[in-house]
Amino acid sequence: MSGILYLVATPIGNLEDMTYRAVRILSEVDLIAAEDTRNSVKLLNHFQIRTPMTSYHEFNKYDKADFLVEKLLAGSNVAVITDAGTPGISDPGEELVKKCHEAGIPVTVVPGACACVAGLTISGLPSRRFAFEAFLPKDKKEKMQILQELAEETRTIVLYEAPHRLKKTLEELHRALGNRRLTLVKELTKKHETVKPVTIEEAISFYEEHEPRGEYVLVIEGKSRSAAEEAARIRFSEMTEAEHVQMYMDQGMQKKDAVRQAAEDRGVSKRDIYNIVMKNSW
């Protein structure tokens, strides 16, 4: 029988957030795959965990995943940990989990700290629906595309950012999203944890005078429903009724469903849209 892959969450700053189960699992498995063994050895030493480690990080995640799958298929139990937080959430783990599922290897999780959830819950912004984007990509074209998508996002948005990129990211967010409400959460669970509800413009002004320090979670309000609906009305008013229906058909809708959705968008009856569309030769 194969072993089990454990995704083990570790503290994001405060060692007291380590769970009893996490300590037990890390002590019992045959091997720990750590994002950075130099960082993780401090955690393991603190809890007197003597399990062997191997590195598993962004730059070896494909080849090392194959190695770990072989270990698991041979019967070894393996735990994955990152420098902080939950593996697979903006950290290595996703590729290995995929390969384990493909190989029929059991995968389970040992829950714990996650900066995304922790930052969201103390932000004061709506938390029922949210979009997690982690770190914005470094590629300029890809980043622009994501910012354009986020500009239309009605859910609360959660980002991560490093101190040396914070000022530039705030400026890019302002250009793409406008002056939204924002909560800056810094150094979660640590001695100097800070929660700062501001607007994007206020954050830009603040960091013109103060140098960013520490790791940040940015929690940003989504686009208001009324603003999103108004933008949609303006966009739809620039289309003919036939173009509007065709847009939905191009997305895979049946004609009757496309007519119904176009009518709903425009606030008119289905019959009105249908009669206009039927006069066209398309």
Contacts in CASP RR format, 6 or more apart in sequence:
PFRMAT RR
TARGET T0000
AUTHOR 0000-0000-0000
METHOD contacts of the structure
MODEL  1
MSGILYLVATPIGNLEDMTYRAVRILSEVDLIAAEDTRNSVKLLNHFQIR
TPMTSYHEFNKYDKADFLVEKLLAGSNVAVITDAGTPGISDPGEELVKKC
HEAGIPVTVVPGACACVAGLTISGLPSRRFAFEAFLPKDKKEKMQILQEL
AEETRTIVLYEAPHRLKKTLEELHRALGNRRLTLVKELTKKHETVKPVTI
EEAISFYEEHEPRGEYVLVIEGKSRSAAEEAARIRFSEMTEAEHVQMYMD
QGMQKKDAVRQAAEDRGVSKRDIYNIVMKNSW
1 75 0 8 1.000
2 72 0 8 1.000
2 73 0 8 1.000
2 74 0 8 1.000
2 75 0 8 1.000
2 103 0 8 1.000
2 104 0 8 1.000
2 105 0 8 1.000
2 106 0 8 1.000
3 72 0 8 1.000
3 73 0 8 1.000
3 75 0 8 1.000
3 76 0 8 1.000
3 77 0 8 1.000
3 78 0 8 1.000
3 105 0 8 1.000
3 106 0 8 1.000
4 72 0 8 1.000
4 77 0 8 1.000
4 78 0 8 1.000
4 105 0 8 1.000
4 106 0 8 1.000
4 107 0 8 1.000
4 108 0 8 1.000
5 68 0 8 1.000
5 72 0 8 1.000
5 77 0 8 1.000
5 78 0 8 1.000
5 79 0 8 1.000
5 80 0 8 1.000
5 96 0 8 1.000
5 97 0 8 1.000
5 100 0 8 1.000
5 105 0 8 1.000
5 106 0 8 1.000
5 107 0 8 1.000
5 108 0 8 1.000
6 25 0 8 1.000
6 29 0 8 1.000
6 77 0 8 1.000
6 78 0 8 1.000
6 79 0 8 1.000
6 80 0 8 1.000
6 108 0 8 1.000
6 109 0 8 1.000
6 110 0 8 1.000
7 79 0 8 1.000
7 80 0 8 1.000
7 86 0 8 1.000
7 87 0 8 1.000
7 88 0 8 1.000
7 93 0 8 1.000
7 97 0 8 1.000
7 107 0 8 1.000
7 108 0 8 1.000
7 109 0 8 1.000
7 110 0 8 1.000
8 22 0 8 1.000
8 25 0 8 1.000
8 26 0 8 1.000
8 79 0 8 1.000
8 80 0 8 1.000
8 81 0 8 1.000
8 87 0 8 1.000
8 109 0 8 1.000
8 110 0 8 1.000
9 19 0 8 1.000
9 22 0 8 1.000
9 85 0 8 1.000
9 86 0 8 1.000
9 87 0 8 1.000
9 109 0 8 1.000
9 110 0 8 1.000
9 111 0 8 1.000
9 112 0 8 1.000
9 113 0 8 1.000
9 114 0 8 1.000
10 18 0 8 1.000
10 22 0 8 1.000
10 40 0 8 1.000
10 43 0 8 1.000
10 81 0 8 1.000
10 82 0 8 1.000
10 83 0 8 1.000
10 84 0 8 1.000
10 85 0 8 1.000
10 113 0 8 1.000
11 17 0 8 1.000
11 18 0 8 1.000
11 43 0 8 1.000
11 84 0 8 1.000
11 85 0 8 1.000
11 113 0 8 1.000
11 189 0 8 1.000
12 84 0 8 1.000
12 85 0 8 1.000
12 113 0 8 1.000
12 114 0 8 1.000
12 115 0 8 1.000
12 118 0 8 1.000
12 188 0 8 1.000
12 189 0 8 1.000
13 84 0 8 1.000
13 113 0 8 1.000
13 187 0 8 1.000
13 188 0 8 1.000
13 189 0 8 1.000
13 190 0 8 1.000
14 189 0 8 1.000
14 190 0 8 1.000
15 43 0 8 1.000
15 46 0 8 1.000
17 112 0 8 1.000
17 113 0 8 1.000
17 189 0 8 1.000
18 43 0 8 1.000
18 47 0 8 1.000
19 110 0 8 1.000
19 111 0 8 1.000
19 112 0 8 1.000
21 110 0 8 1.000
22 110 0 8 1.000
22 112 0 8 1.000
23 47 0 8 1.000
23 49 0 8 1.000
25 79 0 8 1.000
25 110 0 8 1.000
26 32 0 8 1.000
26 44 0 8 1.000
26 47 0 8 1.000
26 49 0 8 1.000
26 51 0 8 1.000
26 79 0 8 1.000
26 81 0 8 1.000
27 47 0 8 1.000
27 49 0 8 1.000
27 50 0 8 1.000
27 51 0 8 1.000
28 51 0 8 1.000
28 77 0 8 1.000
29 51 0 8 1.000
29 76 0 8 1.000
29 77 0 8 1.000
29 78 0 8 1.000
29 79 0 8 1.000
30 51 0 8 1.000
30 52 0 8 1.000
30 71 0 8 1.000
30 76 0 8 1.000
30 77 0 8 1.000
30 78 0 8 1.000
31 51 0 8 1.000
31 52 0 8 1.000
31 53 0 8 1.000
31 54 0 8 1.000
31 68 0 8 1.000
31 71 0 8 1.000
31 76 0 8 1.000
31 77 0 8 1.000
31 78 0 8 1.000
31 79 0 8 1.000
32 40 0 8 1.000
32 44 0 8 1.000
32 51 0 8 1.000
32 52 0 8 1.000
32 53 0 8 1.000
32 54 0 8 1.000
32 78 0 8 1.000
32 79 0 8 1.000
32 80 0 8 1.000
32 81 0 8 1.000
33 53 0 8 1.000
33 54 0 8 1.000
33 55 0 8 1.000
33 56 0 8 1.000
33 64 0 8 1.000
33 68 0 8 1.000
33 78 0 8 1.000
33 79 0 8 1.000
33 80 0 8 1.000
33 81 0 8 1.000
33 96 0 8 1.000
34 40 0 8 1.000
34 53 0 8 1.000
34 54 0 8 1.000
34 55 0 8 1.000
34 56 0 8 1.000
34 80 0 8 1.000
34 81 0 8 1.000
34 82 0 8 1.000
35 55 0 8 1.000
35 56 0 8 1.000
35 57 0 8 1.000
35 81 0 8 1.000
35 82 0 8 1.000
35 83 0 8 1.000
35 91 0 8 1.000
35 92 0 8 1.000
36 55 0 8 1.000
36 57 0 8 1.000
36 83 0 8 1.000
37 53 0 8 1.000
37 54 0 8 1.000
37 55 0 8 1.000
39 83 0 8 1.000
40 53 0 8 1.000
40 81 0 8 1.000
40 83 0 8 1.000
41 53 0 8 1.000
43 81 0 8 1.000
44 50 0 8 1.000
44 51 0 8 1.000
44 53 0 8 1.000
51 79 0 8 1.000
54 64 0 8 1.000
54 67 0 8 1.000
54 68 0 8 1.000
55 64 0 8 1.000
56 64 0 8 1.000
56 65 0 8 1.000
56 68 0 8 1.000
56 80 0 8 1.000
56 92 0 8 1.000
56 93 0 8 1.000
56 96 0 8 1.000
57 92 0 8 1.000
58 92 0 8 1.000
61 92 0 8 1.000
61 93 0 8 1.000
61 95 0 8 1.000
61 96 0 8 1.000
62 95 0 8 1.000
65 95 0 8 1.000
65 96 0 8 1.000
65 99 0 8 1.000
66 99 0 8 1.000
68 78 0 8 1.000
68 96 0 8 1.000
69 96 0 8 1.000
69 99 0 8 1.000
69 100 0 8 1.000
69 103 0 8 1.000
69 105 0 8 1.000
71 78 0 8 1.000
72 78 0 8 1.000
72 100 0 8 1.000
72 103 0 8 1.000
72 105 0 8 1.000
73 103 0 8 1.000
73 105 0 8 1.000
79 110 0 8 1.000
80 87 0 8 1.000
80 92 0 8 1.000
80 93 0 8 1.000
80 96 0 8 1.000
81 87 0 8 1.000
82 88 0 8 1.000
82 91 0 8 1.000
82 92 0 8 1.000
83 91 0 8 1.000
84 113 0 8 1.000
84 115 0 8 1.000
85 91 0 8 1.000
85 112 0 8 1.000
85 113 0 8 1.000
85 114 0 8 1.000
85 115 0 8 1.000
86 109 0 8 1.000
86 111 0 8 1.000
86 112 0 8 1.000
86 113 0 8 1.000
86 114 0 8 1.000
87 93 0 8 1.000
88 94 0 8 1.000
88 97 0 8 1.000
89 114 0 8 1.000
89 116 0 8 1.000
89 132 0 8 1.000
89 134 0 8 1.000
90 116 0 8 1.000
90 134 0 8 1.000
90 135 0 8 1.000
90 160 0 8 1.000
97 107 0 8 1.000
100 106 0 8 1.000
100 107 0 8 1.000
101 107 0 8 1.000
113 189 0 8 1.000
115 160 0 8 1.000
115 188 0 8 1.000
115 215 0 8 1.000
115 217 0 8 1.000
116 132 0 8 1.000
116 134 0 8 1.000
116 158 0 8 1.000
116 160 0 8 1.000
116 217 0 8 1.000
118 185 0 8 1.000
118 188 0 8 1.000
118 189 0 8 1.000
118 217 0 8 1.000
119 158 0 8 1.000
119 183 0 8 1.000
119 185 0 8 1.000
119 188 0 8 1.000
119 217 0 8 1.000
119 219 0 8 1.000
120 127 0 8 1.000
120 130 0 8 1.000
120 156 0 8 1.000
120 158 0 8 1.000
120 217 0 8 1.000
120 219 0 8 1.000
121 127 0 8 1.000
122 183 0 8 1.000
122 185 0 8 1.000
122 195 0 8 1.000
123 156 0 8 1.000
123 183 0 8 1.000
123 185 0 8 1.000
123 195 0 8 1.000
123 197 0 8 1.000
123 219 0 8 1.000
124 183 0 8 1.000
124 197 0 8 1.000
124 219 0 8 1.000
125 156 0 8 1.000
125 181 0 8 1.000
125 183 0 8 1.000
125 219 0 8 1.000
125 220 0 8 1.000
125 221 0 8 1.000
126 156 0 8 1.000
126 221 0 8 1.000
127 156 0 8 1.000
129 154 0 8 1.000
129 155 0 8 1.000
129 156 0 8 1.000
130 155 0 8 1.000
130 156 0 8 1.000
130 157 0 8 1.000
130 158 0 8 1.000
131 150 0 8 1.000
131 153 0 8 1.000
131 155 0 8 1.000
131 156 0 8 1.000
131 157 0 8 1.000
131 158 0 8 1.000
132 158 0 8 1.000
133 146 0 8 1.000
133 150 0 8 1.000
133 157 0 8 1.000
133 158 0 8 1.000
133 159 0 8 1.000
134 159 0 8 1.000
134 160 0 8 1.000
135 159 0 8 1.000
135 160 0 8 1.000
135 161 0 8 1.000
135 162 0 8 1.000
136 143 0 8 1.000
136 146 0 8 1.000
136 147 0 8 1.000
136 159 0 8 1.000
136 161 0 8 1.000
136 169 0 8 1.000
136 172 0 8 1.000
137 143 0 8 1.000
137 146 0 8 1.000
143 172 0 8 1.000
147 172 0 8 1.000
147 173 0 8 1.000
147 175 0 8 1.000
147 176 0 8 1.000
147 177 0 8 1.000
148 176 0 8 1.000
150 157 0 8 1.000
150 176 0 8 1.000
150 177 0 8 1.000
151 176 0 8 1.000
151 177 0 8 1.000
151 223 0 8 1.000
152 223 0 8 1.000
152 228 0 8 1.000
152 231 0 8 1.000
153 222 0 8 1.000
153 223 0 8 1.000
154 222 0 8 1.000
154 223 0 8 1.000
154 224 0 8 1.000
154 225 0 8 1.000
154 228 0 8 1.000
155 222 0 8 1.000
156 219 0 8 1.000
156 220 0 8 1.000
156 221 0 8 1.000
156 222 0 8 1.000
157 218 0 8 1.000
157 219 0 8 1.000
157 220 0 8 1.000
157 221 0 8 1.000
157 222 0 8 1.000
158 217 0 8 1.000
158 218 0 8 1.000
158 219 0 8 1.000
158 220 0 8 1.000
159 169 0 8 1.000
159 217 0 8 1.000
159 218 0 8 1.000
159 220 0 8 1.000
160 215 0 8 1.000
160 216 0 8 1.000
160 217 0 8 1.000
160 218 0 8 1.000
161 169 0 8 1.000
161 215 0 8 1.000
161 216 0 8 1.000
161 218 0 8 1.000
162 215 0 8 1.000
162 216 0 8 1.000
163 211 0 8 1.000
163 212 0 8 1.000
163 213 0 8 1.000
163 214 0 8 1.000
163 215 0 8 1.000
163 216 0 8 1.000
164 212 0 8 1.000
166 207 0 8 1.000
166 212 0 8 1.000
166 216 0 8 1.000
167 204 0 8 1.000
167 207 0 8 1.000
167 208 0 8 1.000
167 212 0 8 1.000
169 218 0 8 1.000
170 200 0 8 1.000
170 203 0 8 1.000
170 204 0 8 1.000
170 207 0 8 1.000
171 204 0 8 1.000
173 180 0 8 1.000
173 182 0 8 1.000
173 200 0 8 1.000
173 218 0 8 1.000
173 220 0 8 1.000
174 200 0 8 1.000
174 201 0 8 1.000
174 204 0 8 1.000
177 200 0 8 1.000
177 220 0 8 1.000
177 223 0 8 1.000
178 200 0 8 1.000
179 199 0 8 1.000
179 200 0 8 1.000
179 201 0 8 1.000
180 199 0 8 1.000
180 200 0 8 1.000
180 220 0 8 1.000
180 221 0 8 1.000
180 222 0 8 1.000
181 197 0 8 1.000
181 198 0 8 1.000
181 199 0 8 1.000
181 220 0 8 1.000
181 221 0 8 1.000
182 197 0 8 1.000
182 198 0 8 1.000
182 199 0 8 1.000
182 200 0 8 1.000
182 203 0 8 1.000
182 218 0 8 1.000
182 219 0 8 1.000
182 220 0 8 1.000
182 221 0 8 1.000
183 195 0 8 1.000
183 196 0 8 1.000
183 197 0 8 1.000
183 198 0 8 1.000
183 218 0 8 1.000
183 219 0 8 1.000
184 194 0 8 1.000
184 195 0 8 1.000
184 196 0 8 1.000
184 198 0 8 1.000
184 203 0 8 1.000
184 216 0 8 1.000
184 217 0 8 1.000
184 218 0 8 1.000
185 193 0 8 1.000
185 194 0 8 1.000
185 195 0 8 1.000
185 196 0 8 1.000
185 216 0 8 1.000
185 217 0 8 1.000
185 218 0 8 1.000
185 219 0 8 1.000
186 192 0 8 1.000
186 193 0 8 1.000
186 194 0 8 1.000
186 195 0 8 1.000
186 196 0 8 1.000
186 213 0 8 1.000
186 214 0 8 1.000
186 215 0 8 1.000
186 216 0 8 1.000
186 217 0 8 1.000
187 193 0 8 1.000
187 194 0 8 1.000
187 214 0 8 1.000
187 215 0 8 1.000
188 215 0 8 1.000
188 217 0 8 1.000
196 203 0 8 1.000
198 206 0 8 1.000
200 220 0 8 1.000
232 265 0 8 1.000
233 265 0 8 1.000
236 244 0 8 1.000
236 262 0 8 1.000
236 265 0 8 1.000
236 266 0 8 1.000
239 247 0 8 1.000
241 262 0 8 1.000
241 266 0 8 1.000
241 273 0 8 1.000
241 276 0 8 1.000
241 277 0 8 1.000
242 276 0 8 1.000
242 277 0 8 1.000
242 280 0 8 1.000
242 282 0 8 1.000
244 262 0 8 1.000
244 265 0 8 1.000
244 266 0 8 1.000
244 273 0 8 1.000
245 255 0 8 1.000
245 258 0 8 1.000
245 259 0 8 1.000
245 262 0 8 1.000
245 273 0 8 1.000
245 277 0 8 1.000
246 258 0 8 1.000
246 282 0 8 1.000
247 258 0 8 1.000
247 262 0 8 1.000
248 257 0 8 1.000
248 258 0 8 1.000
248 261 0 8 1.000
248 262 0 8 1.000
249 255 0 8 1.000
249 258 0 8 1.000
253 261 0 8 1.000
259 270 0 8 1.000
259 273 0 8 1.000
259 274 0 8 1.000
259 277 0 8 1.000
260 270 0 8 1.000
262 273 0 8 1.000
263 269 0 8 1.000
263 270 0 8 1.000
263 272 0 8 1.000
263 273 0 8 1.000
266 273 0 8 1.000
END
